[in-house]
Amino acid sequence: MNNIWLSVIVAAYNVEKHIGEALTSILDQIDNSVEIIIVNDGSKDNTLETVESIYTSHPLGQQLRIINQKNSGVSEARNTGLEIMKGRYVAFLDGDDHVLPNYYRRLLEAIDRADCAPDIIEFDAIRFSHLKNGDHQNKSLFRINVCGNYSCVDDQYVVSNIFSHAYWFPWARIYKSKLFEGLRFPPGKSYEDMMLIPQLYLRANRLAGINEPLIGYRVNPEGITKNPSHKDLADIESVIDYYLELSASENDAFKKKMTMLVACQGALFYKSISNEMKGYLSPIKEISRVVKKVKHQKRDTDIEIPFNTRMLFVSPALSNLYSYIKKFI
């Protein structure tokens, strides 16, 4: 009989310096009702050797399930884990991040105090940059759970707030595994989180939140938000188009609004990427093109959008000017 209640999927690629901390941070606090699935995504360094060493040396090393695959990207690595997971719930962790010491206890408490079994439990994170003398540097609270402590709600206000802030990091929550039936991360795409995670929320019936950081999130100076490419622009536009199609075909009024809200927030991401790549003047025409197609469909949907997105829809040029001025304030 399967007694696994939580599967933690760790996508690992060339993280030999960090994977040990990631795995031991979980192993040091769990019991044998948790499995950790490490998907080694074709690492060329000593990631695999480090994982195998922990498997043999840690008292709970047998809770690790090690999968090797050719390098296919983070989406495929996570999807591999989803295919073999045994837990009633599933969580994600990047191979260069770690869970905080209260992670497991707080999750158990959130489930135990709930009147029902939540479909999704979300929480906050601590952002940090690197290790120096054994300590994490530049630490700051990353407020992802914008609704505070709440338990087993089915509240459109809570869902709307989550969608408005658009913090779609998969590692910032745990999910009932059944939510992933027929859904996977899109392979080979940037912004794969934004493509998938909102759909899980729209499938969920009960949500819970923990007003506390449970994850240590390593800020990567080489990440796509710092070094975007034309592919990133194409990928975020494909997210926008996908949610425009979902909204157009959705019969449920609230889900129609939420899928449109994802498309609207996607337009704001498109603007930010364009500014990072091309500055604030030259991309206005392309930004206006994307905004126009979202605005055209938004007219049929009565939704409240955040201030920055409203400004973008009023005038992309004014929005770019505002973003430029904010750099110096």
N, C-alpha and C positions, 0 to 999 in steps of 0.2 A: 504494500500500500504506500502511495506517495505521501510523505510527510513534509515535503518542501512547501513552505508558504511564500517564500520570496526568492526570485531569481535576479541576481545582479549581473548585468551584461557589461563587460568591460572591453571596449574596442581599443586595441593596442597596436601602434605602429611606431617603431623606432623610439621607444620611450624607456630605454634601459636605465636612464638616470632617475626615473620617477615611478616606474611600475611597482617597485618594491614597496614604496610608501603607500601607493594606491591600494595594493592588495592587503598589506598588513593592517592598514587603517580599518578595513572591514573585518578581517579575520580576528583581530584582537577583541571584537565586541559581539560577534554573532554566536549562534549555536548550530547544531547540525540540522536545523530546519531551514537553513539558507544555503543556496548554491551560488557559487560565483563562476560565471562562464567567461573565460578569457578568450577572446578571438584575436589571435596573433595574425594581423593582416599583412603578412609577407614582410615582416621586419628584417632589416639588413644588419642590425646591430645585435646586441646580446639580450634583447627583450625576452626571447623564448628561454634562454638559459637562466635568466633571473627568475622567471615564473616557475620553471621546473625546480629550481633550488628551493623556492618557498614551498612548493608542493611537498617536497620531501622533508623539509626542516621544521615547518610550523606545525604545532599540535593539531590545528584544524585544516591543515593543507589538503586533506582528502576532500574537502568541500569545493575545491577548485576543479573545474572541468576545462581542459585546455584544448582549444581548437586551432589548427593551423590552416591557413588558406593563402592563396596567392594574393598579392596586393590588389584590392578591388575598391578601396575607399571605405570611409566610416559608415556609410549607409549600408553597404553590403555586409560589413562586419557586424553591425547591430542586427541586421536581418538574419544572419546566420545564427546568432544567439536566440532570436525570437523563434526560429524553427525548432529548436531543441529544448527550450526552457520547460521546466516542470512546475514552477511556482504558480500559485494562485495570483500572486502579484509579481510585477516585474519593475526593476529599476535599471537605470543606465549610469555608467561612470566612464569618463574619459581616462585613458591610461596615464595622463600626467596630472590628474586631479586626485583628491582624496576625500573620504568622508570624515566628519568631525566626531569626537569621542561620544557625543550624545545622539548620534544618528539612529542607531538601532533601538535604543531605549525610547526615544521620542516617537518613533514610528509605531512601536508596539503600544505605547500609551494612547496614541491617536486612534488606533483601531479599537483598543479595549474600551475607551470612553465613549465611542460613537454608539448611537442607537442602532446603527446599521453598519454594514461593511462598506466604507466609502469606495467609490470607483476610482477616484484620484485623490491623493494627498499631496499638497504642494507645500514648499518651505523656502527659506532664504539661503543665502550662501555668504561666504567670506571670500572676497577677491584678494588675490595676492600676486606678486610678480615672480619672486625667486627666493631661493634659500641663501642665507648668509650667516655663517657661523652657526648653522643648525636651526636658524629661525627663519620663518617666512617674512619677507619684506613687503612694505607698501600695502599693508592689510587694510581693508575697508569693508563695511557691511554692504552687501549687494541685496537690496530689497526686491525680491522677485514676487513673493507672496504679498500682494498689495491689499489684501482683505483681512489680514490679521488672523487671530485664532478663531476658527469656526469648525463646526462638526456636522457632517451629514446634511448639508443644505442642498436644496434644489431651488435655487434663487436666481432669477434672471439678472438681478442687479449684480450679484457676485460674478456671474459668467460674463456680463457686459464689461465689468471692470477688468477682468483678466484679459479679455480680447482687446480692450482699448490700450492696455499697456504693452501687449505683444511680446512678453518675455517667454519665448517658446523653447527654452533650453530643456531638452529631454531629461537631464540629470536633476532638475529642480523639483521633481515630483516622483511618486511611485504610482503605478497604474494596475488595475485589475487586468490580468492577461487576456481575458476574453474581449477586451476593447480592441485588440489588434487583429481579431478575426477578419481576414480579407483585406487588411491594411498593412503596408510596409513602408519603410523609408525609401524614397525614390533614389535609385542608384545613380551615381555619377553626377549628382546635382549639389550645388551650393544651396544654402537656405533650405536644406532638407527638413529641418525641424519645423519651419513655418508651413511647409507643405502638409506635414502629418499631424502634429500635436493638436491644432485646433479641431481636427476631425474627431480626435479621441474625446475632447471635451464635449462635443456635440452628441456623442454617443453615451456619455456618462449621465447617470441619474442622480448620484449623490457625490458631493465634493466635501473635502475637509482641508483645513489649512493649519500649519504650525508656524507661529510667529517667532521663528528662531532660525539662525543659520545652521544647516546640517551638512553642508558641502564646502570644501575648500576648492575654489575655482581659480586655476592658474591662468593669468592673463598672458596670452601669447602675442608678443610684439610682431610676429610674422603672420598673424592670422589674416583672414580675408578682409576683415573690416579695416585693417591697416594697410593692406596691399591688394586692393580689389583689381579685378581684370574685366575685360569685355565679356568673358564667360559668366562672371558673377552678375553683370547687368542682364544678360540673357536669361539666367536662371531665376532671378527675382521677378523678371517679367513673366516667366512661365508660371510662377506661383500666382501672380496677379490674375493671369488669364484663367488659370484653373479655378480660382475661387469666384471669378466672375461667372464662369459656366455653372459652378455649383449653385450660386445664388439665383441664377436665372431659372434653374430647373427645380429649385426647392419650393415645396408647397407649404411647409411649416413657416409661419410668419416670423417667429423669433430666429430660427435657424437661417432664414433668408437674410435677416439683418446681420447676423453674426458673420456669415460667409462674405457678405459685402464689406463688413468692417475689416476683415482680413485683407481683402483686396485694396481697401483704402490705405491701410497701414503699410501694405506692400508698396504702394506708390511713394510713401514717405521714405521707405528704405531705398527705393530706386533713386530718389533725389539725393539722399545722403551718399550713396555709392558714386553717383555721377559727380557730386561735388568733390569727393575724395580723389577721384581719377582726373577730373578735367577742370576743377576750379568752379567758379560761381557764375561766369558769363557764358562760356561756350556751350554748356550742356542744356541751356534753358529750352531750346527748341525740342530736344529729345524728351526732356522732362515734361514739357507741355503736351507732347503727343500721348505719353502714357497717362497723364492726368486726365486728358480729354476723354479717353475711352472709359476710364473709371467713372468720371462724372456723368457721362452719358447714361450709364446703367444705374448709377446711384440715385438719379432722379425718381426712380420707381420705388425706392426704399427709404423709409423714414428712420434714419439712424442719427444718433449723436456721435460726432467724431471729435477727437482731442484738438486742442488749439493749434498745434503745429500742423496737423493735417488739414484743418480748416483753412489756415493761411495758405497752404500749398494749393488748395483747390480754388481759392479766390484769385491768387496770382503767383505762379511759379517764380517769376522774377522778384516779386516782393519777398517771397519765402527765402530765396537765395540771398537776398540782401540782408534779411534778418539773421540768417545763419552766419553770414560773413561778419556782421557787426558783433555777434555773440562771441566770436573768437577772441575779441579784444576786451571783453568786459570781465 
